[in-house]
Amino acid sequence: MNELLLLLLLQELERQQNVLVVCHQGVMRCLLAYFLDKNSNELPYLRCPLHTIIKLTPVAYGCRVETIPLKIQAVDTHREKPKNIPTVRREKHASGQKNGTSYYK
């Protein structure tokens, strides 16, 4: 059900002329991944700076991306993709489990 709602939302965004989306960086990464045709492995590492307007303009075979930083001081929250992490992880790694105990105690 949630996937259907998301698909309907994305299709509606594609039909509109001008859309302003104010959202969390995680949501912005998902939207950028969709509109820039990125795969799920690239999604967590898409650059989404704080206090920045990201303008997407449809062009042939994709979107042109323009960034307009606002004059508000903020830390850089971007994380580069680690080079030593396998692309396929086991469920216990994704769930925060290490040898039957939680990473987050």
N, CA, C and O atoms as a Tinker XYZ file with bonds, in Angstrom:
   420  protein
     1  N      0.816000   -1.196000    0.000000    73     2
     2  CA     0.000000    0.000000    0.000000    64     1     3
     3  C      0.859000    1.259000    0.000000    63     2     4     5
     4  O      0.608000    2.174000   -0.784000    81     3
     5  N      1.893000    1.321000    0.887000    73     3     6
     6  CA     2.761000    2.495000    0.959000    64     5     7
     7  C      3.505000    2.713000   -0.348000    63     6     8     9
     8  O      3.705000    3.850000   -0.774000    81     7
     9  N      3.918000    1.605000   -0.991000    73     7    10
    10  CA     4.635000    1.725000   -2.267000    64     9    11
    11  C      3.749000    2.345000   -3.329000    63    10    12    13
    12  O      4.210000    3.148000   -4.140000    81    11
    13  N      2.483000    1.974000   -3.325000    73    11    14
    14  CA     1.529000    2.522000   -4.291000    64    13    15
    15  C      1.335000    4.020000   -4.064000    63    14    16    17
    16  O      1.311000    4.795000   -5.020000    81    15
    17  N      1.197000    4.425000   -2.809000    73    15    18
    18  CA     1.045000    5.847000   -2.502000    64    17    19
    19  C      2.272000    6.639000   -2.923000    63    18    20    21
    20  O      2.152000    7.734000   -3.473000    81    19
    21  N      3.442000    6.090000   -2.667000    73    19    22
    22  CA     4.681000    6.757000   -3.069000    64    21    23
    23  C      4.763000    6.882000   -4.583000    63    22    24    25
    24  O      5.138000    7.934000   -5.100000    81    23
    25  N      4.418000    5.829000   -5.288000    73    23    26
    26  CA     4.432000    5.864000   -6.749000    64    25    27
    27  C      3.461000    6.919000   -7.283000    63    26    28    29
    28  O      3.789000    7.654000   -8.214000    81    27
    29  N      2.267000    6.990000   -6.690000    73    27    30
    30  CA     1.292000    8.001000   -7.105000    64    29    31
    31  C      1.805000    9.412000   -6.834000    63    30    32    33
    32  O      1.601000   10.312000   -7.650000    81    31
    33  N      2.458000    9.610000   -5.713000    73    31    34
    34  CA     3.031000   10.916000   -5.384000    64    33    35
    35  C      4.103000   11.304000   -6.397000    63    34    36    37
    36  O      4.111000   12.435000   -6.884000    81    35
    37  N      5.001000   10.385000   -6.718000    73    35    38
    38  CA     6.076000   10.672000   -7.671000    64    37    39
    39  C      5.518000   10.970000   -9.056000    63    38    40    41
    40  O      6.009000   11.865000   -9.745000    81    39
    41  N      4.502000   10.233000   -9.464000    73    39    42
    42  CA     3.882000   10.493000  -10.769000    64    41    43
    43  C      3.218000   11.865000  -10.790000    63    42    44    45
    44  O      3.259000   12.560000  -11.806000    81    43
    45  N      2.613000   12.254000   -9.685000    73    43    46
    46  CA     1.988000   13.582000   -9.616000    64    45    47
    47  C      3.046000   14.682000   -9.656000    63    46    48    49
    48  O      2.844000   15.710000  -10.302000    81    47
    49  N      4.166000   14.479000   -8.976000    73    47    50
    50  CA     5.257000   15.459000   -9.028000    64    49    51
    51  C      5.773000   15.634000  -10.454000    63    50    52    53
    52  O      6.087000   16.749000  -10.869000    81    51
    53  N      5.861000   14.539000  -11.200000    73    51    54
    54  CA     6.353000   14.605000  -12.576000    64    53    55
    55  C      5.414000   15.396000  -13.489000    63    54    56    57
    56  O      5.859000   15.986000  -14.474000    81    55
    57  N      4.135000   15.410000  -13.172000    73    55    58
    58  CA     3.148000   16.094000  -14.015000    64    57    59
    59  C      3.099000   17.602000  -13.789000    63    58    60    61
    60  O      2.618000   18.342000  -14.647000    81    59
    61  N      3.589000   18.057000  -12.652000    73    59    62
    62  CA     3.472000   19.470000  -12.284000    64    61    63
    63  C      4.548000   20.310000  -12.966000    63    62    64    65
    64  O      5.608000   19.804000  -13.334000    81    63
    65  N      4.260000   21.598000  -13.126000    73    63    66
    66  CA     5.218000   22.531000  -13.722000    64    65    67
    67  C      6.280000   22.947000  -12.705000    63    66    68    69
    68  O      7.476000   22.792000  -12.951000    81    67
    69  N      5.841000   23.469000  -11.575000    73    67    70
    70  CA     6.750000   23.926000  -10.522000    64    69    71
    71  C      6.292000   23.351000   -9.195000    63    70    72    73
    72  O      5.117000   23.436000   -8.837000    81    71
    73  N      7.233000   22.765000   -8.471000    73    71    74
    74  CA     6.909000   22.151000   -7.183000    64    73    75
    75  C      7.995000   22.546000   -6.187000    63    74    76    77
    76  O      9.183000   22.489000   -6.503000    81    75
    77  N      7.591000   22.941000   -4.999000    73    75    78
    78  CA     8.526000   23.215000   -3.919000    64    77    79
    79  C      8.323000   22.136000   -2.865000    63    78    80    81
    80  O      7.216000   21.951000   -2.360000    81    79
    81  N      9.401000   21.423000   -2.535000    73    79    82
    82  CA     9.342000   20.375000   -1.521000    64    81    83
    83  C     10.288000   20.778000   -0.397000    63    82    84    85
    84  O     11.479000   20.983000   -0.628000    81    83
    85  N      9.768000   20.890000    0.799000    73    83    86
    86  CA    10.589000   21.160000    1.979000    64    85    87
    87  C     10.597000   19.868000    2.773000    63    86    88    89
    88  O      9.552000   19.393000    3.217000    81    87
    89  N     11.805000   19.294000    2.953000    73    87    90
    90  CA    11.833000   17.968000    3.564000    64    89    91
    91  C     13.160000   17.687000    4.258000    63    90    92    93
    92  O     14.115000   18.458000    4.169000    81    91
    93  N     13.181000   16.573000    4.939000    73    91    94
    94  CA    14.361000   16.042000    5.614000    64    93    95
    95  C     15.361000   15.568000    4.561000    63    94    96    97
    96  O     14.976000   15.236000    3.440000    81    95
    97  N     16.633000   15.536000    4.919000    73    95    98
    98  CA    17.659000   15.103000    3.970000    64    97    99
    99  C     17.434000   13.682000    3.472000    63    98   100   101
   100  O     17.716000   13.388000    2.310000    81    99
   101  N     16.935000   12.801000    4.321000    73    99   102
   102  CA    16.675000   11.425000    3.892000    64   101   103
   103  C     15.606000   11.355000    2.815000    63   102   104   105
   104  O     15.730000   10.595000    1.855000    81   103
   105  N     14.551000   12.152000    2.980000    73   103   106
   106  CA    13.491000   12.203000    1.969000    64   105   107
   107  C     14.055000   12.805000    0.678000    63   106   108   109
   108  O     13.761000   12.331000   -0.419000    81   107
   109  N     14.868000   13.854000    0.826000    73   107   110
   110  CA    15.461000   14.491000   -0.355000    64   109   111
   111  C     16.340000   13.498000   -1.122000    63   110   112   113
   112  O     16.322000   13.486000   -2.353000    81   111
   113  N     17.097000   12.681000   -0.421000    73   111   114
   114  CA    17.927000   11.675000   -1.106000    64   113   115
   115  C     17.056000   10.711000   -1.905000    63   114   116   117
   116  O     17.403000   10.341000   -3.027000    81   115
   117  N     15.930000   10.306000   -1.334000    73   115   118
   118  CA    15.022000    9.400000   -2.046000    64   117   119
   119  C     14.460000   10.057000   -3.293000    63   118   120   121
   120  O     14.406000    9.433000   -4.353000    81   119
   121  N     14.043000   11.310000   -3.180000    73   119   122
   122  CA    13.515000   12.025000   -4.341000    64   121   123
   123  C     14.589000   12.212000   -5.413000    63   122   124   125
   124  O     14.332000   12.001000   -6.598000    81   123
   125  N     15.793000   12.608000   -4.992000    73   123   126
   126  CA    16.878000   12.778000   -5.955000    64   125   127
   127  C     17.225000   11.459000   -6.639000    63   126   128   129
   128  O     17.442000   11.423000   -7.850000    81   127
   129  N     17.277000   10.382000   -5.869000    73   127   130
   130  CA    17.586000    9.075000   -6.457000    64   129   131
   131  C     16.560000    8.714000   -7.524000    63   130   132   133
   132  O     16.916000    8.185000   -8.577000    81   131
   133  N     15.299000    8.996000   -7.256000    73   131   134
   134  CA    14.249000    8.693000   -8.229000    64   133   135
   135  C     14.415000    9.537000   -9.491000    63   134   136   137
   136  O     14.454000    9.001000  -10.598000    81   135
   137  N     14.513000   10.847000   -9.327000    73   135   138
   138  CA    14.551000   11.734000  -10.480000    64   137   139
   139  C     15.886000   11.698000  -11.231000    63   138   140   141
   140  O     15.933000   12.025000  -12.416000    81   139
   141  N     16.971000   11.303000  -10.554000    73   139   142
   142  CA    18.279000   11.221000  -11.209000    64   141   143
   143  C     18.634000    9.790000  -11.598000    63   142   144   145
   144  O     19.752000    9.524000  -12.041000    81   143
   145  N     17.688000    8.868000  -11.433000    73   143   146
   146  CA    17.857000    7.469000  -11.808000    64   145   147
   147  C     19.082000    6.828000  -11.151000    63   146   148   149
   148  O     19.904000    6.196000  -11.815000    81   147
   149  N     19.181000    7.006000   -9.833000    73   147   150
   150  CA    20.266000    6.399000   -9.050000    64   149   151
   151  C     19.757000    5.109000   -8.433000    63   150   152   153
   152  O     18.561000    4.959000   -8.181000    81   151
   153  N     20.668000    4.182000   -8.191000    73   151   154
   154  CA    20.242000    2.917000   -7.594000    64   153   155
   155  C     20.287000    3.005000   -6.067000    63   154   156   157
   156  O     20.776000    3.987000   -5.508000    81   155
   157  N     19.779000    1.981000   -5.410000    73   155   158
   158  CA    19.672000    2.002000   -3.946000    64   157   159
   159  C     21.027000    1.989000   -3.250000    63   158   160   161
   160  O     21.125000    2.408000   -2.097000    81   159
   161  N     22.074000    1.518000   -3.925000    73   159   162
   162  CA    23.413000    1.558000   -3.325000    64   161   163
   163  C     23.978000    2.972000   -3.300000    63   162   164   165
   164  O     24.785000    3.300000   -2.429000    81   163
   165  N     23.566000    3.809000   -4.240000    73   163   166
   166  CA    24.052000    5.193000   -4.304000    64   165   167
   167  C     23.243000    6.135000   -3.406000    63   166   168   169
   168  O     23.748000    7.163000   -2.954000    81   167
   169  N     21.995000    5.774000   -3.156000    73   167   170
   170  CA    21.058000    6.647000   -2.455000    64   169   171
   171  C     21.592000    7.217000   -1.132000    63   170   172   173
   172  O     21.490000    8.429000   -0.941000    81   171
   173  N     22.149000    6.429000   -0.215000    73   171   174
   174  CA    22.564000    7.000000    1.077000    64   173   175
   175  C     23.705000    8.012000    0.959000    63   174   176   177
   176  O     23.956000    8.771000    1.895000    81   175
   177  N     24.392000    8.027000   -0.172000    73   175   178
   178  CA    25.579000    8.866000   -0.310000    64   177   179
   179  C     25.371000   10.036000   -1.268000    63   178   180   181
   180  O     26.335000   10.700000   -1.650000    81   179
   181  N     24.122000   10.294000   -1.660000    73   179   182
   182  CA    23.839000   11.467000   -2.485000    64   181   183
   183  C     24.038000   12.721000   -1.642000    63   182   184   185
   184  O     23.630000   12.775000   -0.482000    81   183
   185  N     24.662000   13.711000   -2.229000    73   183   186
   186  CA    24.949000   14.945000   -1.497000    64   185   187
   187  C     23.689000   15.804000   -1.421000    63   186   188   189
   188  O     23.143000   16.221000   -2.442000    81   187
   189  N     23.234000   16.060000   -0.185000    73   187   190
   190  CA    22.066000   16.911000    0.075000    64   189   191
   191  C     22.446000   17.900000    1.175000    63   190   192   193
   192  O     22.153000   17.665000    2.348000    81   191
   193  N     23.090000   18.996000    0.808000    73   191   194
   194  CA    23.539000   19.944000    1.840000    64   193   195
   195  C     22.375000   20.615000    2.559000    63   194   196   197
   196  O     21.317000   20.853000    1.975000    81   195
   197  N     22.590000   20.913000    3.830000    73   195   198
   198  CA    21.593000   21.629000    4.619000    64   197   199
   199  C     21.416000   23.043000    4.077000    63   198   200   201
   200  O     22.345000   23.605000    3.498000    81   199
   201  N     20.239000   23.617000    4.259000    73   199   202
   202  CA    19.943000   25.006000    3.912000    64   201   203
   203  C     20.315000   25.321000    2.464000    63   202   204   205
   204  O     20.948000   26.337000    2.178000    81   203
   205  N     19.911000   24.438000    1.564000    73   203   206
   206  CA    20.215000   24.592000    0.147000    64   205   207
   207  C     18.970000   24.273000   -0.667000    63   206   208   209
   208  O     18.275000   23.290000   -0.411000    81   207
   209  N     18.705000   25.112000   -1.642000    73   207   210
   210  CA    17.634000   24.836000   -2.590000    64   209   211
   211  C     18.237000   23.995000   -3.706000    63   210   212   213
   212  O     19.257000   24.363000   -4.289000    81   211
   213  N     17.612000   22.881000   -3.997000    73   211   214
   214  CA    18.064000   22.017000   -5.087000    64   213   215
   215  C     17.001000   22.085000   -6.172000    63   214   216   217
   216  O     15.864000   21.658000   -5.975000    81   215
   217  N     17.388000   22.625000   -7.315000    73   215   218
   218  CA    16.448000   22.802000   -8.424000    64   217   219
   219  C     16.704000   21.730000   -9.470000    63   218   220   221
   220  O     17.823000   21.588000   -9.964000    81   219
   221  N     15.667000   20.977000   -9.806000    73   219   222
   222  CA    15.755000   19.963000  -10.847000    64   221   223
   223  C     14.982000   20.458000  -12.062000    63   222   224   225
   224  O     13.822000   20.854000  -11.951000    81   223
   225  N     15.632000   20.434000  -13.220000    73   223   226
   226  CA    14.997000   20.839000  -14.463000    64   225   227
   227  C     15.020000   19.654000  -15.412000    63   226   228   229
   228  O     16.095000   19.139000  -15.720000    81   227
   229  N     13.860000   19.208000  -15.885000    73   227   230
   230  CA    13.847000   18.068000  -16.806000    64   229   231
   231  C     14.581000   18.401000  -18.106000    63   230   232   233
   232  O     14.371000   19.454000  -18.708000    81   231
   233  N     15.441000   17.479000  -18.516000    73   231   234
   234  CA    16.137000   17.556000  -19.797000    64   233   235
   235  C     16.032000   16.176000  -20.439000    63   234   236   237
   236  O     15.545000   15.232000  -19.816000    81   235
   237  N     16.485000   16.062000  -21.673000    73   235   238
   238  CA    16.443000   14.756000  -22.333000    64   237   239
   239  C     17.218000   13.735000  -21.500000    63   238   240   241
   240  O     18.374000   13.963000  -21.146000    81   239
   241  N     16.586000   12.631000  -21.197000    73   239   242
   242  CA    17.198000   11.518000  -20.457000    64   241   243
   243  C     17.647000   11.891000  -19.054000    63   242   244   245
   244  O     18.716000   11.460000  -18.621000    81   243
   245  N     16.863000   12.676000  -18.337000    73   243   246
   246  CA    17.213000   12.954000  -16.950000    64   245   247
   247  C     16.815000   14.335000  -16.491000    63   246   248   249
   248  O     15.853000   14.922000  -16.986000    81   247
   249  N     17.585000   14.855000  -15.521000    73   247   250
   250  CA    17.341000   16.176000  -14.948000    64   249   251
   251  C     18.658000   16.919000  -14.790000    63   250   252   253
   252  O     19.699000   16.326000  -14.505000    81   251
   253  N     18.588000   18.232000  -14.983000    73   251   254
   254  CA    19.738000   19.089000  -14.677000    64   253   255
   255  C     19.570000   19.516000  -13.223000    63   254   256   257
   256  O     18.468000   19.865000  -12.800000    81   255
   257  N     20.660000   19.489000  -12.457000    73   255   258
   258  CA    20.620000   19.817000  -11.040000    64   257   259
   259  C     21.348000   21.142000  -10.818000    63   258   260   261
   260  O     22.488000   21.322000  -11.244000    81   259
   261  N     20.665000   22.057000  -10.146000    73   259   262
   262  CA    21.284000   23.313000   -9.733000    64   261   263
   263  C     21.121000   23.427000   -8.222000    63   262   264   265
   264  O     20.059000   23.116000   -7.682000    81   263
   265  N     22.170000   23.873000   -7.542000    73   263   266
   266  CA    22.075000   24.083000   -6.098000    64   265   267
   267  C     22.204000   25.568000   -5.809000    63   266   268   269
   268  O     23.038000   26.258000   -6.396000    81   267
   269  N     21.380000   26.046000   -4.908000    73   267   270
   270  CA    21.383000   27.449000   -4.503000    64   269   271
   271  C     21.522000   27.468000   -2.980000    63   270   272   273
   272  O     20.534000   27.317000   -2.262000    81   271
   273  N     22.747000   27.654000   -2.491000    73   271   274
   274  CA    22.930000   27.655000   -1.038000    64   273   275
   275  C     22.365000   28.934000   -0.412000    63   274   276   277
   276  O     22.536000   30.030000   -0.946000    81   275
   277  N     21.700000   28.774000    0.715000    73   275   278
   278  CA    21.203000   29.917000    1.470000    64   277   279
   279  C     22.314000   30.393000    2.396000    63   278   280   281
   280  O     23.195000   29.613000    2.756000    81   279
   281  N     22.283000   31.617000    2.771000    73   279   282
   282  CA    23.353000   32.189000    3.600000    64   281   283
   283  C     23.107000   31.895000    5.081000    63   282   284   285
   284  O     22.979000   32.804000    5.901000    81   283
   285  N     23.043000   30.595000    5.401000    73   283   286
   286  CA    22.847000   30.143000    6.780000    64   285   287
   287  C     23.975000   29.174000    7.101000    63   286   288   289
   288  O     24.198000   28.207000    6.374000    81   287
   289  N     24.683000   29.437000    8.191000    73   287   290
   290  CA    25.782000   28.545000    8.559000    64   289   291
   291  C     25.230000   27.187000    8.975000    63   290   292   293
   292  O     24.227000   27.091000    9.682000    81   291
   293  N     25.914000   26.140000    8.517000    73   291   294
   294  CA    25.516000   24.776000    8.874000    64   293   295
   295  C     26.720000   23.858000    8.723000    63   294   296   297
   296  O     27.641000   24.147000    7.958000    81   295
   297  N     26.708000   22.780000    9.438000    73   295   298
   298  CA    27.764000   21.787000    9.310000    64   297   299
   299  C     27.529000   20.957000    8.048000    63   298   300   301
   300  O     26.406000   20.868000    7.552000    81   299
   301  N     28.582000   20.363000    7.547000    73   299   302
   302  CA    28.465000   19.468000    6.399000    64   301   303
   303  C     28.140000   18.082000    6.928000    63   302   304   305
   304  O     28.971000   17.460000    7.590000    81   303
   305  N     26.947000   17.594000    6.646000    73   303   306
   306  CA    26.507000   16.294000    7.160000    64   305   307
   307  C     26.719000   15.168000    6.148000    63   306   308   309
   308  O     26.311000   14.032000    6.393000    81   307
   309  N     27.348000   15.473000    5.020000    73   307   310
   310  CA    27.537000   14.454000    3.978000    64   309   311
   311  C     28.559000   13.411000    4.417000    63   310   312   313
   312  O     29.583000   13.738000    5.017000    81   311
   313  N     28.263000   12.153000    4.106000    73   311   314
   314  CA    29.194000   11.046000    4.373000    64   313   315
   315  C     29.542000   10.381000    3.065000    63   314   316   317
   316  O     28.659000    9.985000    2.304000    81   315
   317  N     30.819000   10.258000    2.803000    73   315   318
   318  CA    31.279000    9.550000    1.609000    64   317   319
   319  C     31.015000    8.059000    1.791000    63   318   320   321
   320  O     30.953000    7.560000    2.915000    81   319
   321  N     30.863000    7.365000    0.689000    73   319   322
   322  CA    30.657000    5.922000    0.742000    64   321   323
   323  C     31.950000    5.246000    1.196000    63   322   324   325
   324  O     32.994000    5.465000    0.582000    81   323
   325  N     31.913000    4.440000    2.243000    73   323   326
   326  CA    33.117000    3.739000    2.703000    64   325   327
   327  C     33.622000    2.767000    1.643000    63   326   328   329
   328  O     32.835000    2.139000    0.934000    81   327
   329  N     34.922000    2.654000    1.546000    73   327   330
   330  CA    35.507000    1.775000    0.535000    64   329   331
   331  C     35.631000    0.335000    1.012000    63   330   332   333
   332  O     35.800000   -0.568000    0.192000    81   331
   333  N     35.552000    0.099000    2.319000    73   331   334
   334  CA    35.781000   -1.237000    2.854000    64   333   335
   335  C     34.516000   -1.956000    3.294000    63   334   336   337
   336  O     34.600000   -2.941000    4.027000    81   335
   337  N     33.343000   -1.494000    2.867000    73   335   338
   338  CA    32.086000   -2.132000    3.254000    64   337   339
   339  C     31.536000   -2.890000    2.052000    63   338   340   341
   340  O     31.425000   -2.322000    0.966000    81   339
   341  N     31.194000   -4.155000    2.227000    73   339   342
   342  CA    30.649000   -4.915000    1.096000    64   341   343
   343  C     29.300000   -4.341000    0.654000    63   342   344   345
   344  O     28.556000   -3.788000    1.464000    81   343
   345  N     28.998000   -4.480000   -0.627000    73   343   346
   346  CA    27.733000   -3.958000   -1.138000    64   345   347
   347  C     26.552000   -4.805000   -0.700000    63   346   348   349
   348  O     25.426000   -4.312000   -0.636000    81   347
   349  N     26.794000   -6.078000   -0.396000    73   347   350
   350  CA    25.728000   -6.956000    0.098000    64   349   351
   351  C     26.056000   -7.287000    1.547000    63   350   352   353
   352  O     27.122000   -7.823000    1.851000    81   351
   353  N     25.112000   -6.955000    2.443000    73   351   354
   354  CA    25.334000   -7.224000    3.860000    64   353   355
   355  C     24.295000   -8.213000    4.356000    63   354   356   357
   356  O     23.205000   -8.330000    3.795000    81   355
   357  N     24.644000   -8.904000    5.391000    73   355   358
   358  CA    23.710000   -9.838000    5.999000    64   357   359
   359  C     22.703000   -9.075000    6.856000    63   358   360   361
   360  O     22.961000   -7.948000    7.279000    81   359
   361  N     21.572000   -9.690000    7.102000    73   359   362
   362  CA    20.503000   -9.047000    7.874000    64   361   363
   363  C     20.995000   -8.619000    9.247000    63   362   364   365
   364  O     20.607000   -7.557000    9.734000    81   363
   365  N     21.847000   -9.428000    9.884000    73   363   366
   366  CA    22.302000   -9.077000   11.229000    64   365   367
   367  C     23.117000   -7.789000   11.220000    63   366   368   369
   368  O     23.111000   -7.054000   12.207000    81   367
   369  N     23.831000   -7.496000   10.107000    73   367   370
   370  CA    24.579000   -6.247000   10.030000    64   369   371
   371  C     23.634000   -5.062000    9.870000    63   370   372   373
   372  O     23.836000   -4.013000   10.481000    81   371
   373  N     22.613000   -5.232000    9.056000    73   371   374
   374  CA    21.659000   -4.152000    8.809000    64   373   375
   375  C     20.814000   -3.859000   10.052000    63   374   376   377
   376  O     20.382000   -2.724000   10.252000    81   375
   377  N     20.579000   -4.866000   10.878000    73   375   378
   378  CA    19.721000   -4.668000   12.044000    64   377   379
   379  C     20.497000   -4.204000   13.274000    63   378   380   381
   380  O     19.908000   -4.011000   14.338000    81   379
   381  N     21.803000   -4.024000   13.142000    73   379   382
   382  CA    22.590000   -3.559000   14.278000    64   381   383
   383  C     23.000000   -4.662000   15.220000    63   382   384   385
   384  O     23.377000   -4.382000   16.358000    81   383
   385  N     22.942000   -5.916000   14.786000    73   383   386
   386  CA    23.314000   -7.048000   15.629000    64   385   387
   387  C     24.776000   -7.425000   15.395000    63   386   388   389
   388  O     25.247000   -7.407000   14.258000    81   387
   389  N     25.475000   -7.756000   16.437000    73   387   390
   390  CA    26.849000   -8.235000   16.344000    64   389   391
   391  C     26.987000   -9.403000   17.315000    63   390   392   393
   392  O     26.948000   -9.228000   18.533000    81   391
   393  N     27.147000  -10.578000   16.759000    73   391   394
   394  CA    27.282000  -11.787000   17.574000    64   393   395
   395  C     26.141000  -11.936000   18.572000    63   394   396   397
   396  O     26.369000  -12.282000   19.732000    81   395
   397  N     24.924000  -11.679000   18.130000    73   395   398
   398  CA    23.755000  -11.874000   18.980000    64   397   399
   399  C     23.477000  -10.725000   19.934000    63   398   400   401
   400  O     22.461000  -10.753000   20.630000    81   399
   401  N     24.346000   -9.707000   19.996000    73   399   402
   402  CA    24.101000   -8.561000   20.854000    64   401   403
   403  C     23.929000   -7.309000   19.996000    63   402   404   405
   404  O     24.390000   -7.262000   18.856000    81   403
   405  N     23.286000   -6.333000   20.532000    73   403   406
   406  CA    23.015000   -5.111000   19.777000    64   405   407
   407  C     24.231000   -4.194000   19.771000    63   406   408   409
   408  O     24.950000   -4.093000   20.765000    81   407
   409  N     24.453000   -3.528000   18.643000    73   407   410
   410  CA    25.492000   -2.494000   18.557000    64   409   411
   411  C     25.108000   -1.288000   19.412000    63   410   412   413
   412  O     25.973000   -0.516000   19.825000    81   411
   413  N     23.822000   -1.130000   19.674000    73   411   414
   414  CA    23.317000    0.106000   20.263000    64   413   415
   415  C     22.907000   -0.085000   21.728000    63   414   416   417
   416  O     21.741000    0.122000   22.063000    81   415
   417  N     23.808000   -0.464000   22.580000    73   415   418
   418  CA    23.484000   -0.616000   24.006000    64   417   419
   419  C     23.939000    0.580000   24.767000    63   418   420
   420  O     23.758000    0.643000   25.983000    81   419
